[in-house]
Amino acid sequence: MSRTRTALLAAMALVAGATGTAYAVAPDGVGAAAVPCTVDYQVQNQWSTGFTAAVTVTNLGAAKSSWSLKWSYAGNQRVTSGWNAKVTQSGSNVTAANESYNGTLATGGSASFGFQGTYSGSNAIPATFTLDGVTCNVDGGGPTDPTDPTDPTDPGDRVNNPYSGAKVYVNPEWSANAAAEPGGSRIANQPTGVWLDRIAAINGANGKMGLRAHLDEALRQKGSGELVIQLVIYNLPGRDCSALASNGELGPTEIGRYKTEYIDPIAAILADDKYSSLRIVTTVEIDSLPNLVTNTGSRATATPECDVMKANGNYVKGVGYALNKLGDAGNVYNYVDAGHHGWIGWDDNFGPSADVFHDAATAEGATPADVHGFITNTANYSALKENNFSVGQTVAGKSVRESKWVDWNRYVDELGFAQAFRNELVSTGFDTNIGMLIDTSRNGWGGTARPAGPGATTSVDTYVDGGRYDRRIHIGNWCNQAGAGLGERPKAAPESGIDAYVWMKPPGESDGASKAIPNDEGKGFDRMCDPTYTGTPRNGHNLTGALPDAPVSGHWFSAQFQELMKNAYPPLP
């Protein structure tokens, strides 16, 4: 894996042979304590016409309630966008001023921000920085050996299971929504995923916390122990080609924007040494790669949009690029989305999906070593375990696989599928130690409709339908399902091969609007979220089973949250 810091500064000459922060030799015997501030300027990524950079300023003087860092470029560099600071440029002079949430800079405290810029010719590193008008000294950076045992972000520092022995980050925004609901305080302290579903989410949009704000809060929650923060990387070009409710902001061909405006800024933030003590779990591109297998070509479920994404290769390229860049930080654990058993559990989907995942893990500079594991059932409803029937059974002269519900699938629940698919992934070339995550946020299926035992044996369908916990009308239904409940609470290492049960999809956040709602998030109206719609080939032309009056995907849906609590299994206290 490539991981370099390319800020090679003339200021390093101030201390011959120094590494790390360069302190100027002070006059009249004044020691290093007199240095007012230091700056670490790192060019994270650079291409023929542009670059991204990460900057950390450390205040060694009196505490500040606001700050402004300035520098000048010797070349023709132009800042085009920034994050976690207000970065502006006039001529060759650049000013980075604090945002409202990071203005406090205690003595010894640091603030970090990043930006993207353009250049031609030489991309010279600024030689001088001033903090509120006072000249700082500069951390020279320099190349970082990816196998250096003293590097805190070295991949060798990763633990086998990041969830073991660690707390998991509680998103204060989701927690506040949950606690505001009647009865919601019972689960408001549960950890959920932070969804970065558009470029604006990196800095924080519409009053919401940005990535750095979440990471800073994670450090506060961490204390002296270990803590996992879960991030959902979700903004591929042509996102969600088989549906409309979660379409994204980037068009099918906008792979360049995905790389430079989305992945690069996230990677720069995650690589900040400030966050090196966190265990950062990324779940990479939900509902993407399996579409290339199941919803393309001559299949009845194919869509023109998925055919385009398979032809242009931008799903594979995008996932590969994300794995490569995010995997450069040794405390980042990449888990790739692997659909669910009701999507790729059939014989003609199972192996081909594993092959596509391997293709992505070897694209755009990525290797299988950039993949720590896979996640199944994200934002879905498939039951964790179906105890009342199995594919090996025969009822009334027919196998369970022949039932309308199972429909020749090899798997009937998520646990069995995840464990088997893990073995398939290893057989394609992934590491034997990869782990699986299962999203259990909405697959509890408790309440009064939960069967107490197997169904009647009069036919294979009465047997399966009478005993199945998953009460959806059809396994292809996926939007705001009526009758669904919270599943197993997040838990580390619950079963063999499973790193954790997680709530990656925050309960109470809508899957999609039940009618067309104008929005500025690029999210369309998908009739699979309309309770009156009679479906598509993917759900056997059945009713959708969706709840009415749902908001745009990702927005708070109180009725769904109450439904999930009511039908939780295990039940809530």
N, C-alpha and C positions, 0 to 999 in steps of 0.2 A: 504494500500500500504506500502511496505517495503522501507524505505530509511534510510540507516545508514552510518555513517562515522566511520570507525573502527581503525583509527590511534591513539591508546592509548599509549602515549609516556612517557618514564621516565622523559623527560624534564619538564613535567607538575609539577613534585614535586618541581620545583624551585619556584613556586608561589602557596602556599597552597590554595586549593579550587578554583583556577582560572579557567575561561573558556575562549575560544577564543585563542588569541595569547599569548604565555607564554614568558614573558620577564625575563631575569636573573636579580638578584639583583646586581646592579653595585657597584664596590668598591668606597670608598672615596666620597660617596654621589652623584656620577654621575647619572643623571636621565635616563629615558628610551630613551631619544633622542639620547643617545650614541650608542644604539643598531644598528649595521650596516645593518642587514637584518633579515627577518623572513622567515620561510618555513612552508608551510602547506602540509603535506604528507598524502594522503587519500587512503586507500585500498578500491576501489570502488566495486569490485566483487572478490570473492575468492571461489575456488573449491578444490578438493582433491590434484591436482597436479599443479595448477596455479592460477594466480591472475592478475587483472589490477589495476593500481594505477594512481591517478591524483596528480600532484605537482604544487603548486603555490609559487614562490619566489618573495618576495617584497624587493626592494632595498631602504634602509633608509639612504644610504650614498650618495656620489657624483654620478652624472649621468654617465651612462656607454653607450658605443656604441657597446659593445659585452659583453658576460658573460659566465661563466662556473660554474655550480653547481656540487659539488662532495659529495659523501657519501660512507660508507662501510656497507656491510651486515655482521651480526654476524652468520647467518645461511648459507644455501646452495642456496639461491635465485640466479636465473640467468635471466637477461633481455633478452627477445627474439625479441622484436620490440618496437619502440617508435613513437610518433607523436608530432609535433610542437617543437621538439628539437632533436639534434643528440645524442642519448643515447648509450653509449658504456660501456663495462665492461671488466676489467682485474683482474682476481682472484676475490676477494670480493669487489674490488673498482669499483665504478660506476661514470661515468662522463656524465653530460647532458650539451651540449653546444648549444647556440642559433642557430636557422636557420637564413637565410639571411634576412627574413622579420620581425624577432622579436628580433633583437640584441639590439635595443635601449631600455634602462632601465633608465628612469628618476628618480630623487629623489622622493621617494614615489610611484614609478611605479611598476607594477607587470608583471610577465610573467608566463604563465601556459603551462604545457605540460603533457603528459601521456605516459604510457608504459604498456606492457604486460610482465609477467615473469613466471617462473616455480619455484617450491620449493618442498621439502618433509619435513615431520616433522613439525617444527615450522616456521611460516612466520613472524619473528620478525621485528618490525619497526626500521629503522635506528635511532640511538640516536644523531648523530651529522652531520650537514651539513656545508659545506663551500662554500661561493660565492667568486670566484676569490681568494681563499686562506684565506679568512677571515671567522671565525666561526659565523654562524647565530644562532638565537634562533628559536624555533619551535612552530608552532601552533599545539596544541595537538589534535585537532579534537574532538573526542568523539561522543557518540551516539546522533543522532538528532531525536527528537520526531516528528513523522509525523504530529501531530496535534498542534505543538508548534506555537502559534500566532506570536511569534517574529521571526520565521524562514522565510526569504524572499522567499524561494522556497516551502512554504507550499501549498498544493493543494487548500486550501481555498482561496488563493489569486487570483485564476483564475477569470477572468471576464466572463460574459455570452457569449459575442461575442468579440473575440480578435481584430477584425477589426474595431469595433466601436471606433471612436475618435482617430484612430492611422494612421500614415503614414505606407507605406509598402515598404520594402527594394527593391532598384533598384540595380540589379546585375551589377557592373561596367564592367564585361567582356562581358555580353550580350549587355549592353548599347553601348559599343564601337563598336561591330559588327553591331548593328542596325544603329548607327550614321554614320558609314562608307559607308552605302548604299545610293544611290541617293534617296532622300525623306525620308530617315530613321529617320532623326532628329525629325520628327513629333511624333514618338512614343518611341524614345530612352530613355525617362524618365519614362516609364511604369515599374511597378514592375513585376518580373517574378520569377518562382521557381528556386531554386538551386538544381540540381540533383546530389545526392550522389549514383552513379550507379555502383560503385565498391570500393573495399577496398582502393585502391590508391587515390581515390577522397577525402578521409578524410584528408589526408595530402597535397593533391594537386599533380596532375600528369601532365606531359608534359607541365610544365610551368604555369599551371592553379592554381588559388587560392584554398587553402584548407579550411576546415570548420572553423578553428579559424580565418583565414584571412577574411572570409566573416562575421563572427560574430563581429570581431573588426571593420570592415567597417560599419556594421550595427549600432554599438555604435556611430560611428562618424556621420552617417546620422541621428541618433535618436535625437541628441541635447537634449533639455529639455522636449520634448514631448514623446508620446508613439510611438513605432514602432514595426511592425510585420515583421519577417523574415520567409520566406517560404522554407522549406526543403523537398525534395522528397527522401524518404527512399526506395531504389529500388535495392535489391541485394539478393533476396531469392535464396535458393538452387533450381536448376532446373527452373530458372526464365523464365516466358513467355512460358509455356509448349505448347501453341497452335500456336506459331509462331516461327520464326527464327531470325528476324531482330534485336530483342532486347534480345536475349538469354544472360545470364549472365556468370560470371566467375566461379560460384560455381556449382558443380555437384549435382544431386538430393539428395544424401545422406550426403552432407557436412553441416548439420545443426550445428555441433559443430563450424566450422569455421565461419559460419554466426553469431553465438552468440558471440564468443570470439574475432574475428578479425574485425568484422564489427559493430554490435550493441553496444557491450561493450565500445569500444573507442568513438563512437558517444555519448553514454549516459554520459560518463565521462566528455566530453567536455561541453555538454549542462548543466550539473549539476554545472559547475564552477560558483561560486558566482559573478565572473566578469560580467557574462551575465544575471544576475538575473533580470535586468531592462528591458530586451527585452521580447517581446511576440513571442515565437518560435512556429510556426505552422509546424507540420510534417504531410506530406501526406504519408501514410504507404502502401507501396507495391502495386504499380499500376499493373493492369492486372494480378491479382493473384487469389484471392479467387473465383470470379465468374467462373473461368475455372473448378473448382471442381464440379460445377453444370452442366454447359452447354457442356463441352468438354470431358466427361468421359462416360464409360459404353457403352450402345448399341446405343447411339445417332449417327446420321450420321456425326456429327461434332467432334466426339471423336478422340483423338489422343493417341497413346501409352504413350507418355510423360506425358500427363495429368492423365492418369490412374495410372501411377507410383506415381505421386505426391499425388493423392488421397489415394492410398494404404499406402504410408509411412507416411502420415500426416504432412510432413514437411512444407507445406504452412501454415496450421493451427498453428503448433508449432512455426514457425518463426514469424508470425504476432503476436501471443500471447506474445512471448518473447519480441518483439520490443515494444509492447504496455506497457507491465509491466515495462521494464527498462526505456524507454523514459518518461513514465508517472510519474516517481518518482520525476522529477523536476516540481515544481509548476508553472513555467512560460512556460511549454511546453504544447501545445494543439494538441492532436493526432486526425487526421482525416483519416479514413480508406477509401481506394478506393472502390467505389461501381459501377464500370462499367459505363454503360449508358443505355438509354432506348432501343436502338437498340441491346442490349445484354441481359439484364435481364428483359425487360418490358413485356414479355409474361407470361401467367398464370403459366406455369410449371417451370418458372425460378424465378419468383418474390419472392414468399414466401420461397422456398428452399434456395435462396441466402441469405435472411435475417437470416435464421437459421444458415447457415455456418458462417456468420459474428459474430453471437452470440457465436458460438462454439469457434472461434478464440479469442474472447474477454474474454473467460473464460479459456483459455489454458495457460500453462507455468507461472502461477501466476498472470495473468492479470484478471481484472474484468471489467465489463461494465463502471465503473467509470473512467477507463483509456482512454475511448473514448469520445472525446469532440464533434465529429460529423463525417460526411462522405463527400466524394467528388465524383462528377459524371463528366463524359465526359472528363476526363484527357487525353490529347493528342488525342482527338477525334474530330469529326466534326458535331455531331448532333446539329441541330438548337435549339436555346434557346426557341423560340416560333414559332409555325406554326399557323398563323392567318387565313389562307384561307380554312381550313378544320378541322374537329374534329371526334373522333371515334363515336360520337353519331349520325352522319348524315347518311342519306340514299340517294343515287343517282342512278337513273335509276334502281330502284328495288333492289339495293344491298347496304349493309352497307359499310362505309369507311373502316372498319376493314377487309373487303374482298378484298380490292385492293391489287395489287401485291406489292406496296411499303410498306403499313402498315402490310400486311400479318398476320392479326389477333392479332397484338400487341395491348395492352391496352392503349398505349401512343404514341403520335406522335411527342413529343418534350421533351427537357430536363427539363424545368421548371416544367411542370405538373408531369413528372416522379419523379423528385427529391422531390417534396412536398409530393407525394403519398408514395414514398418509405420511407421517413422519418417516416410517420405514421406506416408503416409496421414494421420498425426497433424498434420503441417504443413498439409495441405490443409484440415483442419477449423478451423484458426486458431491452432495453436501456433507458436511462434517458429521461424524457419528454422534457428536455431542449436542447437535441442535435440539432445542426445546420448543414446545408448542405452548401457545396461549389459547384459551377459549374464553370468548366473551359470553358471560352469563348474566348480563344486565337485564335481559328481557325474556329468558327462556325457562322461567320457573313453572308456569302453567299449573298454579295451585287453584285454590278456591273450590267452590261447590261442584264444578264440572270435572275435577280431577278424578280419573277412575281409580277405584280401590283395588282392582285386579283385572285379569284378562277379560276380553269380551266373550260373547257367546260363540260356541264352536259350530254354529249352524252353517257358516260359510267362512272362507278366509277373510272376507271383508268385514263381516260382523265381528270376527275375532280381533282383527287389527283395529278397526274403528272404535270398538267398545273398550279397548285397553290402552290406546295411545294417550300419552299425556299431552302431546302437542295437539291442540284443539283447532288449529287453523282449518279452513275449508279445503285448502290445497297447499302443499308444501312450497309451491311457487309464490304464494302471497307473502309480501315483505313489508307493506306499508302500514304503520300505526295499527297493529293488529288488535282487534277486540278480544277480550278474554285473556290476554297475555299477562304474565306476572313477573316480578323480580325473581331472578334465579339465585344460585349459590352466591354467597357473599365472596368478595375478592379474597383469595387465599393462595399462599405460595406452596408449590410442590404438592398438589393434592393427589396426583396419580402418577404412575410410571410414564416418563416421557413428557409430562405436562409441567412446564415451569410455573404456571399460575392460572387460576381462574381470575378474570379481570372484568371490570365494568368499563370497557373502552368506549362504548356508546353511552353517554350520560342519560340515565333514565329521565324521561320527561321532555327530552328534546325531540321535536317532530321529525318524522321521516320524510314528510312532504305535505304540501297543501292539498286539501280535499276538493278545492276548486281553484281556478286560476286567480293568483294574487300577484299584482305587479310588484317587482322588487329590483334592487340594484346589485344583486348578488349572482346574477346569471342563472338562477334556479327556475326551471320550467315547471309547468303543470303536467303531472303524470297521472293518467286516469286510474292507475293501480292504487292511487290514494283516494279515489272517489268510491264511497261505499255502494253506489248504485251501479257501478260498471261491471259488466259481465266478462271482462277479462280478455286474455290473449292466449296463444298456444303455450306460453310458459306456465300458465296456471290452469290449463285445461278448459279455458273459457268458463271459469266459475266466477262467482262474486268475489270481490277482493277481500272482504272481511275487515276493511279499514274503518277506523273510527271517523265519525263526521266532524265537521267544523275544525279541521286541523289547520295550523298555520304553516308557513313556509318552512322547509327543512332546516333544522338546527335551532328554530325558535321554540320558546317554552310552550308546552302543551299541557296545561293543568289537568285536563280530563284524562289524558294518557297516563300522567304520573299517578293520579288517584287509582286508575285501573290496575297499574302495575303493583301498587302497594296492596290493593284488595286481594289480588290473585297471587301474591308472592308465595314461592315455595323454595326453601323452607319458609313457613309463615313468619310474618313479623310479630314481635312481642306486642 
